[in-house]
Amino acid sequence: MSVYRAIRPLVFQLPPETAHNIAAGIADRFSGPIRYLAGDGLRSYYDSRLETDICGITVTNPVGLAAGFDKGGRAADVLHVVGFGYTEVGTVTGQQQDGNPRPRIFRYPRDHALINRMGFNSEGSERVALRLKGKSPRIPVGINIGKTKDVPLDRAVEDYLFSLDNLFPFASYIVVNVSSPNTPGLRTLQEGDRLYPLLSNLKRRSAELADEHKKDHIPPMFVKISPDLADEDTDEVIQVVKQTRVDGIIATNTTVDTSVLDANETGGISGRPLTEKARQAVKHIYRKTNGEMPIIGVGGIMDADDAYNMIRAGASVIQLGTGLVYGGWGLVDEIKRGLIRRMERDGVPTIKDLVGVDIK
């Protein structure tokens, strides 16, 4: 049993958001000592067979941190020490907002699940940009942007562009979050007639910003979708992504499908109840695009089997979120070691060779 699992009952005595804020605060304030004591990441598990890339971004392994933990970039320069191959900051909104009233995160330990209705609590894109300016991350950092709650839908493009302008210099890749269930009306941005102008404007502005900042490439852009979309709606998103030349899809966000968890709270469900829905969404996208559209797989990855199966379903790389609440930071290396064991068992030479094998 890991140290975290041994102390987890004590951690779970704290309200979920308090525990989360303590962890993020420690990562921010003590990043130097943490990096020193952890050998600056050299003590985390490494195997060259796990090296891969997505849209030209090279990562030492396919395990990333999902948006939601590091909303403000506080831990961006320390997460490599526990073995992540990349991380994602956000969701960041254009303007500062408090999000929904507390309590807004709820644990369901028996189900290895969480429900959250955070509502995009964010310091705003300008303040997050200032913080990231002082960080020195050792791994690729994605920036996940979402709509400010008080901004009407007909001004959503303007709001996303404001965030992009502020955060672009720090982004290895950009994520357009149109799928959180906790901002009223946000998921309607997944509809084709709303999604096309949003993505086309963001893609155009990214090219302009790359010139302005003298970048030798345009950071890839992904759109993050809901697991609750019907297949035909997912197909419409795929079509818009192709039309706007957006680079890939992140599948998926949390679900509001109450059939997967018997709960008395509202919000987005994550963890074990989401595992199968997220994997099926990845499979559908991979099959529909003949494996030609990069997919970041996230949702219900709680152990090495889940990670292995998500990559087999078509994800080029994966992300952890709720799994860390129940497995701790040691889960990152557990999954990497577990991937190698399963690859050796199945005769798979590299992680790239595993992507989509269930569909091929």
Contacts in CASP RR format, 6 or more apart in sequence:
PFRMAT RR
TARGET T0000
AUTHOR 0000-0000-0000
METHOD contacts of the structure
MODEL  1
MSVYRAIRPLVFQLPPETAHNIAAGIADRFSGPIRYLAGDGLRSYYDSRL
ETDICGITVTNPVGLAAGFDKGGRAADVLHVVGFGYTEVGTVTGQQQDGN
PRPRIFRYPRDHALINRMGFNSEGSERVALRLKGKSPRIPVGINIGKTKD
VPLDRAVEDYLFSLDNLFPFASYIVVNVSSPNTPGLRTLQEGDRLYPLLS
NLKRRSAELADEHKKDHIPPMFVKISPDLADEDTDEVIQVVKQTRVDGII
ATNTTVDTSVLDANETGGISGRPLTEKARQAVKHIYRKTNGEMPIIGVGG
IMDADDAYNMIRAGASVIQLGTGLVYGGWGLVDEIKRGLIRRMERDGVPT
IKDLVGVDIK
2 327 0 8 1.000
2 328 0 8 1.000
2 330 0 8 1.000
2 334 0 8 1.000
4 11 0 8 1.000
4 327 0 8 1.000
4 328 0 8 1.000
4 329 0 8 1.000
4 330 0 8 1.000
5 327 0 8 1.000
5 328 0 8 1.000
8 326 0 8 1.000
8 327 0 8 1.000
8 328 0 8 1.000
11 19 0 8 1.000
12 19 0 8 1.000
12 107 0 8 1.000
12 109 0 8 1.000
14 22 0 8 1.000
15 103 0 8 1.000
15 105 0 8 1.000
16 103 0 8 1.000
16 105 0 8 1.000
16 106 0 8 1.000
16 107 0 8 1.000
16 114 0 8 1.000
16 325 0 8 1.000
17 102 0 8 1.000
17 103 0 8 1.000
17 104 0 8 1.000
17 105 0 8 1.000
20 69 0 8 1.000
20 105 0 8 1.000
23 69 0 8 1.000
24 69 0 8 1.000
24 70 0 8 1.000
24 74 0 8 1.000
24 75 0 8 1.000
25 74 0 8 1.000
25 75 0 8 1.000
26 34 0 8 1.000
27 34 0 8 1.000
27 70 0 8 1.000
27 74 0 8 1.000
27 75 0 8 1.000
27 78 0 8 1.000
27 79 0 8 1.000
28 74 0 8 1.000
28 75 0 8 1.000
31 75 0 8 1.000
31 77 0 8 1.000
31 78 0 8 1.000
32 78 0 8 1.000
34 78 0 8 1.000
34 81 0 8 1.000
35 41 0 8 1.000
35 77 0 8 1.000
35 78 0 8 1.000
35 81 0 8 1.000
38 44 0 8 1.000
38 81 0 8 1.000
38 82 0 8 1.000
39 81 0 8 1.000
40 80 0 8 1.000
40 81 0 8 1.000
40 138 0 8 1.000
41 80 0 8 1.000
41 81 0 8 1.000
41 82 0 8 1.000
41 83 0 8 1.000
41 138 0 8 1.000
43 81 0 8 1.000
44 80 0 8 1.000
44 81 0 8 1.000
44 82 0 8 1.000
44 83 0 8 1.000
44 332 0 8 1.000
44 333 0 8 1.000
45 83 0 8 1.000
45 333 0 8 1.000
45 336 0 8 1.000
45 337 0 8 1.000
46 60 0 8 1.000
46 61 0 8 1.000
47 61 0 8 1.000
47 336 0 8 1.000
47 340 0 8 1.000
49 340 0 8 1.000
49 343 0 8 1.000
49 349 0 8 1.000
49 350 0 8 1.000
49 351 0 8 1.000
50 60 0 8 1.000
50 61 0 8 1.000
50 62 0 8 1.000
50 336 0 8 1.000
50 339 0 8 1.000
50 340 0 8 1.000
50 350 0 8 1.000
50 351 0 8 1.000
51 58 0 8 1.000
51 59 0 8 1.000
51 60 0 8 1.000
51 61 0 8 1.000
51 350 0 8 1.000
51 351 0 8 1.000
52 58 0 8 1.000
52 59 0 8 1.000
52 61 0 8 1.000
52 62 0 8 1.000
52 316 0 8 1.000
52 317 0 8 1.000
52 350 0 8 1.000
52 351 0 8 1.000
52 352 0 8 1.000
53 59 0 8 1.000
54 220 0 8 1.000
54 294 0 8 1.000
54 296 0 8 1.000
54 316 0 8 1.000
54 317 0 8 1.000
55 173 0 8 1.000
55 220 0 8 1.000
55 247 0 8 1.000
55 248 0 8 1.000
55 294 0 8 1.000
56 220 0 8 1.000
57 86 0 8 1.000
57 140 0 8 1.000
57 172 0 8 1.000
57 173 0 8 1.000
57 220 0 8 1.000
58 140 0 8 1.000
59 85 0 8 1.000
59 86 0 8 1.000
59 139 0 8 1.000
59 140 0 8 1.000
59 317 0 8 1.000
60 85 0 8 1.000
60 139 0 8 1.000
61 83 0 8 1.000
61 84 0 8 1.000
61 85 0 8 1.000
61 336 0 8 1.000
61 351 0 8 1.000
62 85 0 8 1.000
62 307 0 8 1.000
62 311 0 8 1.000
62 315 0 8 1.000
62 316 0 8 1.000
62 317 0 8 1.000
62 318 0 8 1.000
62 339 0 8 1.000
62 351 0 8 1.000
63 83 0 8 1.000
63 84 0 8 1.000
63 85 0 8 1.000
63 307 0 8 1.000
63 317 0 8 1.000
63 318 0 8 1.000
63 319 0 8 1.000
63 320 0 8 1.000
63 332 0 8 1.000
63 335 0 8 1.000
63 336 0 8 1.000
64 84 0 8 1.000
64 85 0 8 1.000
64 86 0 8 1.000
64 87 0 8 1.000
64 88 0 8 1.000
64 317 0 8 1.000
64 318 0 8 1.000
64 319 0 8 1.000
64 320 0 8 1.000
65 79 0 8 1.000
65 84 0 8 1.000
65 86 0 8 1.000
65 87 0 8 1.000
65 88 0 8 1.000
65 319 0 8 1.000
65 320 0 8 1.000
65 321 0 8 1.000
65 324 0 8 1.000
66 88 0 8 1.000
66 298 0 8 1.000
66 299 0 8 1.000
66 319 0 8 1.000
66 320 0 8 1.000
66 321 0 8 1.000
67 88 0 8 1.000
67 89 0 8 1.000
67 90 0 8 1.000
67 91 0 8 1.000
67 144 0 8 1.000
67 175 0 8 1.000
67 177 0 8 1.000
67 224 0 8 1.000
68 90 0 8 1.000
68 91 0 8 1.000
68 118 0 8 1.000
68 321 0 8 1.000
69 75 0 8 1.000
69 321 0 8 1.000
69 324 0 8 1.000
70 76 0 8 1.000
70 79 0 8 1.000
70 87 0 8 1.000
70 88 0 8 1.000
70 89 0 8 1.000
70 90 0 8 1.000
71 89 0 8 1.000
71 90 0 8 1.000
71 91 0 8 1.000
71 92 0 8 1.000
71 121 0 8 1.000
71 122 0 8 1.000
71 123 0 8 1.000
72 89 0 8 1.000
72 90 0 8 1.000
72 92 0 8 1.000
72 122 0 8 1.000
72 123 0 8 1.000
72 128 0 8 1.000
72 131 0 8 1.000
73 89 0 8 1.000
73 90 0 8 1.000
73 128 0 8 1.000
73 131 0 8 1.000
73 132 0 8 1.000
73 135 0 8 1.000
74 131 0 8 1.000
75 87 0 8 1.000
76 87 0 8 1.000
76 89 0 8 1.000
76 132 0 8 1.000
76 135 0 8 1.000
76 137 0 8 1.000
76 141 0 8 1.000
77 135 0 8 1.000
77 136 0 8 1.000
77 137 0 8 1.000
77 138 0 8 1.000
79 87 0 8 1.000
79 137 0 8 1.000
79 139 0 8 1.000
80 137 0 8 1.000
80 138 0 8 1.000
80 139 0 8 1.000
82 329 0 8 1.000
82 330 0 8 1.000
82 332 0 8 1.000
82 333 0 8 1.000
83 332 0 8 1.000
83 333 0 8 1.000
83 336 0 8 1.000
84 139 0 8 1.000
84 332 0 8 1.000
85 139 0 8 1.000
85 140 0 8 1.000
86 139 0 8 1.000
86 140 0 8 1.000
86 141 0 8 1.000
86 142 0 8 1.000
86 172 0 8 1.000
86 317 0 8 1.000
87 137 0 8 1.000
87 139 0 8 1.000
87 140 0 8 1.000
87 141 0 8 1.000
87 142 0 8 1.000
88 141 0 8 1.000
88 142 0 8 1.000
88 143 0 8 1.000
88 144 0 8 1.000
88 175 0 8 1.000
88 319 0 8 1.000
89 128 0 8 1.000
89 132 0 8 1.000
89 141 0 8 1.000
89 142 0 8 1.000
89 143 0 8 1.000
89 144 0 8 1.000
90 122 0 8 1.000
90 128 0 8 1.000
90 143 0 8 1.000
90 144 0 8 1.000
90 145 0 8 1.000
91 120 0 8 1.000
91 122 0 8 1.000
91 144 0 8 1.000
91 145 0 8 1.000
91 146 0 8 1.000
91 177 0 8 1.000
91 180 0 8 1.000
92 122 0 8 1.000
92 123 0 8 1.000
92 124 0 8 1.000
92 125 0 8 1.000
92 128 0 8 1.000
92 143 0 8 1.000
92 144 0 8 1.000
92 145 0 8 1.000
92 146 0 8 1.000
92 163 0 8 1.000
92 167 0 8 1.000
93 120 0 8 1.000
93 122 0 8 1.000
93 124 0 8 1.000
93 125 0 8 1.000
93 145 0 8 1.000
93 146 0 8 1.000
93 147 0 8 1.000
93 148 0 8 1.000
93 149 0 8 1.000
93 159 0 8 1.000
93 163 0 8 1.000
94 122 0 8 1.000
94 124 0 8 1.000
94 125 0 8 1.000
94 126 0 8 1.000
94 145 0 8 1.000
94 146 0 8 1.000
94 148 0 8 1.000
94 151 0 8 1.000
94 159 0 8 1.000
94 160 0 8 1.000
94 162 0 8 1.000
94 163 0 8 1.000
94 166 0 8 1.000
95 124 0 8 1.000
95 125 0 8 1.000
95 148 0 8 1.000
95 150 0 8 1.000
95 151 0 8 1.000
95 159 0 8 1.000
96 122 0 8 1.000
96 123 0 8 1.000
96 124 0 8 1.000
96 127 0 8 1.000
97 120 0 8 1.000
97 121 0 8 1.000
97 122 0 8 1.000
97 124 0 8 1.000
97 148 0 8 1.000
97 149 0 8 1.000
97 150 0 8 1.000
98 121 0 8 1.000
99 118 0 8 1.000
99 119 0 8 1.000
99 120 0 8 1.000
99 121 0 8 1.000
99 122 0 8 1.000
99 149 0 8 1.000
100 117 0 8 1.000
100 118 0 8 1.000
100 119 0 8 1.000
100 121 0 8 1.000
100 182 0 8 1.000
104 116 0 8 1.000
104 117 0 8 1.000
104 118 0 8 1.000
104 119 0 8 1.000
105 114 0 8 1.000
105 115 0 8 1.000
105 116 0 8 1.000
105 118 0 8 1.000
106 114 0 8 1.000
106 115 0 8 1.000
106 116 0 8 1.000
106 263 0 8 1.000
106 265 0 8 1.000
107 113 0 8 1.000
107 114 0 8 1.000
107 325 0 8 1.000
108 114 0 8 1.000
108 115 0 8 1.000
108 261 0 8 1.000
108 263 0 8 1.000
109 326 0 8 1.000
111 261 0 8 1.000
111 271 0 8 1.000
111 272 0 8 1.000
111 273 0 8 1.000
112 271 0 8 1.000
112 272 0 8 1.000
112 302 0 8 1.000
112 322 0 8 1.000
112 323 0 8 1.000
112 326 0 8 1.000
113 261 0 8 1.000
113 263 0 8 1.000
113 269 0 8 1.000
113 270 0 8 1.000
113 271 0 8 1.000
113 272 0 8 1.000
113 273 0 8 1.000
113 274 0 8 1.000
113 322 0 8 1.000
114 269 0 8 1.000
114 270 0 8 1.000
114 271 0 8 1.000
114 322 0 8 1.000
114 325 0 8 1.000
115 261 0 8 1.000
115 263 0 8 1.000
115 265 0 8 1.000
115 266 0 8 1.000
115 267 0 8 1.000
115 268 0 8 1.000
115 269 0 8 1.000
115 270 0 8 1.000
116 182 0 8 1.000
116 254 0 8 1.000
116 267 0 8 1.000
116 268 0 8 1.000
116 270 0 8 1.000
117 182 0 8 1.000
117 265 0 8 1.000
117 266 0 8 1.000
117 267 0 8 1.000
117 268 0 8 1.000
118 182 0 8 1.000
119 149 0 8 1.000
119 180 0 8 1.000
119 182 0 8 1.000
119 183 0 8 1.000
120 146 0 8 1.000
120 147 0 8 1.000
120 148 0 8 1.000
120 149 0 8 1.000
120 180 0 8 1.000
120 182 0 8 1.000
120 183 0 8 1.000
122 128 0 8 1.000
123 131 0 8 1.000
124 163 0 8 1.000
125 145 0 8 1.000
125 162 0 8 1.000
125 163 0 8 1.000
125 166 0 8 1.000
125 167 0 8 1.000
126 166 0 8 1.000
128 166 0 8 1.000
128 167 0 8 1.000
129 166 0 8 1.000
129 167 0 8 1.000
129 169 0 8 1.000
129 170 0 8 1.000
132 141 0 8 1.000
132 167 0 8 1.000
132 170 0 8 1.000
133 170 0 8 1.000
135 170 0 8 1.000
140 172 0 8 1.000
140 173 0 8 1.000
141 170 0 8 1.000
141 171 0 8 1.000
141 172 0 8 1.000
142 171 0 8 1.000
142 172 0 8 1.000
142 173 0 8 1.000
142 174 0 8 1.000
142 175 0 8 1.000
143 167 0 8 1.000
143 168 0 8 1.000
143 170 0 8 1.000
143 171 0 8 1.000
143 173 0 8 1.000
143 174 0 8 1.000
143 175 0 8 1.000
144 175 0 8 1.000
144 177 0 8 1.000
144 224 0 8 1.000
145 160 0 8 1.000
145 163 0 8 1.000
145 164 0 8 1.000
145 167 0 8 1.000
145 174 0 8 1.000
145 175 0 8 1.000
145 176 0 8 1.000
145 177 0 8 1.000
146 159 0 8 1.000
146 160 0 8 1.000
146 163 0 8 1.000
146 176 0 8 1.000
146 177 0 8 1.000
146 178 0 8 1.000
146 180 0 8 1.000
146 183 0 8 1.000
146 186 0 8 1.000
147 153 0 8 1.000
147 156 0 8 1.000
147 159 0 8 1.000
147 160 0 8 1.000
147 178 0 8 1.000
147 183 0 8 1.000
147 186 0 8 1.000
147 189 0 8 1.000
148 159 0 8 1.000
149 183 0 8 1.000
149 184 0 8 1.000
151 158 0 8 1.000
151 159 0 8 1.000
153 185 0 8 1.000
153 188 0 8 1.000
153 189 0 8 1.000
153 194 0 8 1.000
156 189 0 8 1.000
156 194 0 8 1.000
156 198 0 8 1.000
157 197 0 8 1.000
157 198 0 8 1.000
157 201 0 8 1.000
157 202 0 8 1.000
160 176 0 8 1.000
160 198 0 8 1.000
160 201 0 8 1.000
160 202 0 8 1.000
161 201 0 8 1.000
161 202 0 8 1.000
161 205 0 8 1.000
164 174 0 8 1.000
164 202 0 8 1.000
164 205 0 8 1.000
164 206 0 8 1.000
164 209 0 8 1.000
165 205 0 8 1.000
165 209 0 8 1.000
168 174 0 8 1.000
168 206 0 8 1.000
168 209 0 8 1.000
168 213 0 8 1.000
168 219 0 8 1.000
169 213 0 8 1.000
171 219 0 8 1.000
172 219 0 8 1.000
173 219 0 8 1.000
173 220 0 8 1.000
173 221 0 8 1.000
173 222 0 8 1.000
173 247 0 8 1.000
174 202 0 8 1.000
174 206 0 8 1.000
174 219 0 8 1.000
174 220 0 8 1.000
174 221 0 8 1.000
174 222 0 8 1.000
175 221 0 8 1.000
175 222 0 8 1.000
175 223 0 8 1.000
175 224 0 8 1.000
175 250 0 8 1.000
176 198 0 8 1.000
176 199 0 8 1.000
176 202 0 8 1.000
176 221 0 8 1.000
176 222 0 8 1.000
176 223 0 8 1.000
176 224 0 8 1.000
176 246 0 8 1.000
177 186 0 8 1.000
177 224 0 8 1.000
177 253 0 8 1.000
178 186 0 8 1.000
178 187 0 8 1.000
178 189 0 8 1.000
178 190 0 8 1.000
178 195 0 8 1.000
178 198 0 8 1.000
178 223 0 8 1.000
178 224 0 8 1.000
178 225 0 8 1.000
179 186 0 8 1.000
179 187 0 8 1.000
179 190 0 8 1.000
179 224 0 8 1.000
179 225 0 8 1.000
179 226 0 8 1.000
179 252 0 8 1.000
179 253 0 8 1.000
180 186 0 8 1.000
180 187 0 8 1.000
180 253 0 8 1.000
180 254 0 8 1.000
181 187 0 8 1.000
181 226 0 8 1.000
181 228 0 8 1.000
181 253 0 8 1.000
181 254 0 8 1.000
181 255 0 8 1.000
181 256 0 8 1.000
181 267 0 8 1.000
181 268 0 8 1.000
182 267 0 8 1.000
182 268 0 8 1.000
187 226 0 8 1.000
188 194 0 8 1.000
189 195 0 8 1.000
189 198 0 8 1.000
190 225 0 8 1.000
190 226 0 8 1.000
190 229 0 8 1.000
190 233 0 8 1.000
190 237 0 8 1.000
191 233 0 8 1.000
191 236 0 8 1.000
192 236 0 8 1.000
192 237 0 8 1.000
192 240 0 8 1.000
195 223 0 8 1.000
195 237 0 8 1.000
195 240 0 8 1.000
196 240 0 8 1.000
196 243 0 8 1.000
196 244 0 8 1.000
199 221 0 8 1.000
199 223 0 8 1.000
199 240 0 8 1.000
199 241 0 8 1.000
199 244 0 8 1.000
199 246 0 8 1.000
200 243 0 8 1.000
200 244 0 8 1.000
202 221 0 8 1.000
203 221 0 8 1.000
203 244 0 8 1.000
203 245 0 8 1.000
203 246 0 8 1.000
206 218 0 8 1.000
206 219 0 8 1.000
206 221 0 8 1.000
207 218 0 8 1.000
209 215 0 8 1.000
210 217 0 8 1.000
210 218 0 8 1.000
210 219 0 8 1.000
220 247 0 8 1.000
220 248 0 8 1.000
220 294 0 8 1.000
221 246 0 8 1.000
221 247 0 8 1.000
221 248 0 8 1.000
222 246 0 8 1.000
222 247 0 8 1.000
222 248 0 8 1.000
222 249 0 8 1.000
222 250 0 8 1.000
222 294 0 8 1.000
222 296 0 8 1.000
223 237 0 8 1.000
223 241 0 8 1.000
223 246 0 8 1.000
223 248 0 8 1.000
223 249 0 8 1.000
223 250 0 8 1.000
224 249 0 8 1.000
224 250 0 8 1.000
224 251 0 8 1.000
224 252 0 8 1.000
224 253 0 8 1.000
225 234 0 8 1.000
225 237 0 8 1.000
225 249 0 8 1.000
225 250 0 8 1.000
225 251 0 8 1.000
225 252 0 8 1.000
225 253 0 8 1.000
225 281 0 8 1.000
226 252 0 8 1.000
226 253 0 8 1.000
226 255 0 8 1.000
227 251 0 8 1.000
227 252 0 8 1.000
227 253 0 8 1.000
227 254 0 8 1.000
227 255 0 8 1.000
227 257 0 8 1.000
227 274 0 8 1.000
227 277 0 8 1.000
227 278 0 8 1.000
227 281 0 8 1.000
227 299 0 8 1.000
228 255 0 8 1.000
228 256 0 8 1.000
228 257 0 8 1.000
228 277 0 8 1.000
229 237 0 8 1.000
229 281 0 8 1.000
231 284 0 8 1.000
234 281 0 8 1.000
234 284 0 8 1.000
234 285 0 8 1.000
234 288 0 8 1.000
235 288 0 8 1.000
237 249 0 8 1.000
238 249 0 8 1.000
238 285 0 8 1.000
238 288 0 8 1.000
238 289 0 8 1.000
238 293 0 8 1.000
240 246 0 8 1.000
241 248 0 8 1.000
241 249 0 8 1.000
241 293 0 8 1.000
242 293 0 8 1.000
247 294 0 8 1.000
248 293 0 8 1.000
248 294 0 8 1.000
248 295 0 8 1.000
248 296 0 8 1.000
249 285 0 8 1.000
249 293 0 8 1.000
249 294 0 8 1.000
249 295 0 8 1.000
249 296 0 8 1.000
250 295 0 8 1.000
250 296 0 8 1.000
250 297 0 8 1.000
250 298 0 8 1.000
250 319 0 8 1.000
251 278 0 8 1.000
251 281 0 8 1.000
251 282 0 8 1.000
251 285 0 8 1.000
251 295 0 8 1.000
251 296 0 8 1.000
251 297 0 8 1.000
251 298 0 8 1.000
251 315 0 8 1.000
252 274 0 8 1.000
252 277 0 8 1.000
252 278 0 8 1.000
252 281 0 8 1.000
252 282 0 8 1.000
252 297 0 8 1.000
252 298 0 8 1.000
252 299 0 8 1.000
254 267 0 8 1.000
254 268 0 8 1.000
254 269 0 8 1.000
254 270 0 8 1.000
254 274 0 8 1.000
255 268 0 8 1.000
255 269 0 8 1.000
255 270 0 8 1.000
255 273 0 8 1.000
255 274 0 8 1.000
255 277 0 8 1.000
256 266 0 8 1.000
256 267 0 8 1.000
256 268 0 8 1.000
256 269 0 8 1.000
257 269 0 8 1.000
257 277 0 8 1.000
258 269 0 8 1.000
260 269 0 8 1.000
260 273 0 8 1.000
260 274 0 8 1.000
260 277 0 8 1.000
261 269 0 8 1.000
261 273 0 8 1.000
263 269 0 8 1.000
270 299 0 8 1.000
270 300 0 8 1.000
270 321 0 8 1.000
270 322 0 8 1.000
271 299 0 8 1.000
271 300 0 8 1.000
271 302 0 8 1.000
271 321 0 8 1.000
271 322 0 8 1.000
271 323 0 8 1.000
272 300 0 8 1.000
272 302 0 8 1.000
273 300 0 8 1.000
274 299 0 8 1.000
274 300 0 8 1.000
275 299 0 8 1.000
275 300 0 8 1.000
275 301 0 8 1.000
275 302 0 8 1.000
275 306 0 8 1.000
278 297 0 8 1.000
278 298 0 8 1.000
278 299 0 8 1.000
278 300 0 8 1.000
278 310 0 8 1.000
279 306 0 8 1.000
279 309 0 8 1.000
279 310 0 8 1.000
279 313 0 8 1.000
280 313 0 8 1.000
282 295 0 8 1.000
282 297 0 8 1.000
282 310 0 8 1.000
282 313 0 8 1.000
282 314 0 8 1.000
282 315 0 8 1.000
283 313 0 8 1.000
283 314 0 8 1.000
283 358 0 8 1.000
283 359 0 8 1.000
285 293 0 8 1.000
285 295 0 8 1.000
285 314 0 8 1.000
286 293 0 8 1.000
286 295 0 8 1.000
286 313 0 8 1.000
286 314 0 8 1.000
286 356 0 8 1.000
286 359 0 8 1.000
287 359 0 8 1.000
291 314 0 8 1.000
291 356 0 8 1.000
291 359 0 8 1.000
294 316 0 8 1.000
295 314 0 8 1.000
295 315 0 8 1.000
295 316 0 8 1.000
296 315 0 8 1.000
296 316 0 8 1.000
296 317 0 8 1.000
296 318 0 8 1.000
296 319 0 8 1.000
297 310 0 8 1.000
297 315 0 8 1.000
297 317 0 8 1.000
297 318 0 8 1.000
297 319 0 8 1.000
298 318 0 8 1.000
298 319 0 8 1.000
298 320 0 8 1.000
298 321 0 8 1.000
299 319 0 8 1.000
299 321 0 8 1.000
299 322 0 8 1.000
300 306 0 8 1.000
300 322 0 8 1.000
300 323 0 8 1.000
301 307 0 8 1.000
301 310 0 8 1.000
301 318 0 8 1.000
301 319 0 8 1.000
301 320 0 8 1.000
301 321 0 8 1.000
301 323 0 8 1.000
301 335 0 8 1.000
302 322 0 8 1.000
302 323 0 8 1.000
302 326 0 8 1.000
302 327 0 8 1.000
303 331 0 8 1.000
303 334 0 8 1.000
303 335 0 8 1.000
304 334 0 8 1.000
304 335 0 8 1.000
304 337 0 8 1.000
304 338 0 8 1.000
304 339 0 8 1.000
304 341 0 8 1.000
304 342 0 8 1.000
305 342 0 8 1.000
307 318 0 8 1.000
307 335 0 8 1.000
307 338 0 8 1.000
307 339 0 8 1.000
308 338 0 8 1.000
308 339 0 8 1.000
308 342 0 8 1.000
308 354 0 8 1.000
309 358 0 8 1.000
310 318 0 8 1.000
311 318 0 8 1.000
311 339 0 8 1.000
311 351 0 8 1.000
311 354 0 8 1.000
311 355 0 8 1.000
311 356 0 8 1.000
312 354 0 8 1.000
312 355 0 8 1.000
312 356 0 8 1.000
312 357 0 8 1.000
312 358 0 8 1.000
313 356 0 8 1.000
313 358 0 8 1.000
313 359 0 8 1.000
314 355 0 8 1.000
314 356 0 8 1.000
314 358 0 8 1.000
314 359 0 8 1.000
315 355 0 8 1.000
316 355 0 8 1.000
320 331 0 8 1.000
320 332 0 8 1.000
320 335 0 8 1.000
323 331 0 8 1.000
324 331 0 8 1.000
339 351 0 8 1.000
342 348 0 8 1.000
343 349 0 8 1.000
343 350 0 8 1.000
343 351 0 8 1.000
343 354 0 8 1.000
348 354 0 8 1.000
348 357 0 8 1.000
END
